[in-house]
Amino acid sequence: MAVLSQPVAPASWREPDGIAPRGTPVLIPGRGEQPVLYTRFGRRIAGDGYRVHVVADATLDAGLSAAQVSDLLAAADCPAPRVLAGSDTGALFAAGLAARGQLPAVDALVLAGLPAAAGPAGYGPGGTASAGTWEEELDTRTACPTHRARLSGDALRRGALYEPVPAGWAELADLGAVDQPVLGIHGAGDPVSPLAAARARYAAAARAELVSIAGGRHDTLNDLAHRSVAATIVLFLERLRLGPQLPVVAVTETLGRAGGEQAPPG
């Protein structure tokens, strides 16, 4: 595991001027990721009136990441609802914090690319994958050309996706012990964490909604469908503002001769 040469400060995006903040999502990034990689995500969610923060990678310094999350959620300028989010190992770490009740008031979780098991490389039930080339890592993460270019800069530790999930994190991330509502977002084509295995983890939660992204890869928040993913999260946040039971805001009906029920992917 790499060691931080100096603490990584959280990155933040605020609601537009003149708009009352509608809530506070705090995101924990995945293995090897710096907060700046979530600039596009942060700006889009903030544009809808939410105050977004992204903290340090917990696999480098779990204590620092947890402290940053706690400080941000407890801050006087942290409007409710307060949502803890995570991607990849950040999703595991977020779920573990919530399951142990180690945070100030958190109203919900948003988990993206949740690792399904703690194999040697975090790749599926057996951890069967081995380290690949840089191009293979990019292909595993995303098909979005803009995000691929950003990953190729200095905001990602190359090869980090092949590092083991920290020992004990998968067990601590017991969604059955989480009382808050959970939104899961998962790529239907995620090679790191197969959708079927992730679905089994979410099934243990008291209240969970799982949204699968057709053709999506592992970096769900920054993949080709990032606009649809952001819209899904905003709709979840808007429902959360109405109450913890997540009242329905919009109802979709498929009508006409071309309609029909579709099976979920994966």
N, C-alpha and C positions, 0 to 999 in steps of 0.2 A: 504494500500500500504506500502510495506517495505521501510525502510530508509537506505541509504548507510552509513556504519560506516566510510568508507574512499573511496575516489574516485577510480574508476576502470580505469586503464590505457588501451589504445587501444592495441590490439595485431596485429602484422604485419608480413607478409611473403613477401620476396623479390624475384625477378626474379633470375635465376641461374647466377653465375659469368660468365662474358664474354658475356652475352646476353643483348642487349639494351631493356629497359622496353617498353612494348607495350601498356600500359594503366594502370589506377588506379581504381579498384573497392573498394568502402568503404561500409561496411555492418553494419547494425544496427540489433542486435539480437532480439529474441522474449522475451516474459515474463519469467523472472527468469533465463535467460541464461547468462553465463559469456562468454567473447570472446574466451576463450580457447576451448570451445566446437566446434569451427569452425576450429580447427587445420588441420584436414584432408582436409576440403574444401579449406582452405587458401593455403596449400602446393600444392594441385593439380592445382589450378588456377595459382598460382605463377610459377609452373613448366612449364607452357606454356608462360611465359614471362611477366606476369602481376604482379603489385605491389599491394598486397591485405592488407587491414586494416579492423579490426573489432572493433567497439567502444562499449561503455557501454550501458547496457539495458536502454532504454529511459523511461520505466515505473517506474524505480526507481528514475531517475533524468533526466528529459527531457532537462533541460538547459545544463547539462554536456554533454549529448549525442549530442545535436545540436552543441555545441561549438567544440567538438572533430571532428565532421564531417566537420564543416566549416574550422577548422584549417588544417585538412589533405588535403582537396580539394584545399585550397589556398596556400599550401606549395610549395616552389620552386622546390622540387623534386617530384612533383605530375604530372607525364606525362599524356598527353591526349591520348585517350578519358578518361574522368572522369565519372565514373558510380556510382550512389548511389543505394545500394541494401538494402533489408530488409527481415526479416523472421517474420511471425506472426505479433505481434503488431509493430515490427520494420518495416515491410512493410507498415503498416498504417502510421507510423510516417514519414517514408521516402516520401511517397506520399503526405502527408500534407506539409512537408517542400518544396517539389517541386511545389506544387500547389500554395503556397503563395510566391514563388520566393525568399525564404529566404536563399539561398545558393549561393556560388561562382558558376562559370560556371559548370553546370552538363550536360553531353551530353546524358544521358539515365538513365532509371530506370530498375532495375531487382527486381521483387517482388515475394517472395515465401510464399505460405501458407497465402495469404492475407485474413484476417478475412472478412467474407461477410457482417456482421452486428454487431451492438454494443449491443447485448442482455446482460443480467446480467453476463454471463460467456463467451461472445463472441462466443457462439455456435449457429450458424445459425440464421435465421431471428427472431426466438422467444427467443433465448438464453435459450433453454430448458434443457440443461445438468446441472447436479449438480456435486459437488465434488465426485470423486471416490477414490478407493484405489490406492496405488502406482503402482501396477501391471496394473490397468486399465489406469492410466496415461501413463505408458510406452507403452501399446498397442495402445493408441491413438496417441502417438508421432511417433513411428517407429517400424518396424519389423526387423531392422538391429541389430544383436546381438552385434556388436562392439559398435555402438552408444548407445544401451541400457546400456552397461557396463559403458560407459563414463557418461551417465546421472545419474547413480547410485552413482557416486562420489560426490565431494563437489562443482562441477561447476554449479549445477542447484539448484534453490530453489524449493523444492518439493511442488506440489499443485499450483504453479504459473499459470499453464495453465487454472485453473478454476477461476482465478481472473478476475474481470470485465475489459473489454476494457476501458481505461481512457475516461472519459466523453468528448465528442466533437471530439475525434480523427477520428471517422468514417466519420463525416460530413466534417472535414477539409481535409480528404484524397479524394478530389474530382478529379478523374482522368480526368474529362472533362476540368479541368483548367490546366492540364499538357501539355506543348508543346512538350516535349522531347519524343522520342520513348520509349515504355515500353515493356519489356519482362515479362510476368507472367508465373510462374511455379507452378503447383498445383497438389496435389495428387488426383487422380480420386476417391479414397476411403477416403478422408479426412473427419473425423467425426466432426471436429471443425468448418470447413468452407466448406459446400457442394459445389461441383464444379459448379453446375448450378447457384447458387447464386453468386459465385465469377465471373463466366462468365459475368453475368449481370453488374457487376461493371466495368470490363474491356471494355465492349461494349461502355461505355461513353467516353473512351479516344480518342484523335485525331488519335493516331497511337499506336496500341497495338497488340502484338502477345501472344497468350496464349498456353502454352504447358502443356498438362495434362499427368500425369505419371500413367500408368496402375497399379492399386492396391496400389498406393501411399497413405501414411498417412500424418499427419500434418507437421512433420519435414522434408519437402521435400528435403532440401539440404543435409540432413544426413540420409536419409532413405535407403532402400535396393538398389535403383537405383541411388545412389549418383554418380557413375561414369558416367552414361548416363546424369544425370542432369548437372554435371560439363562440360561435352562435349557440351551440348546444350548451356550453358552459354558462353563457349569459342567461339563457332561458332557465336553466337550473337555479342560478342566483336570483332571478326575478321571482321564481316560485318560492324560494327559500325566504325571501323578504315577506311573503304573505303568511308564513308560519312553518314550523318544523315538519308538518305533515305534507308539505309541498303540494299545495292545491294546484290543480291543473289550470293553466292559463290559456293554452291553445289546444284545440282538439282537431285532429286531422281525420277526414273521412275520404276514403278512396271510392269514388262513384263512377258510373258509366260502364260501358261494355268492356273497356280495357282494364277495369279494376280487378282486384283479386288479392288475396292474402299471400304475402311472400314469406318464406322461411328465413330466419336469421342466418347470416353467413357464418361459416366456421363449424 
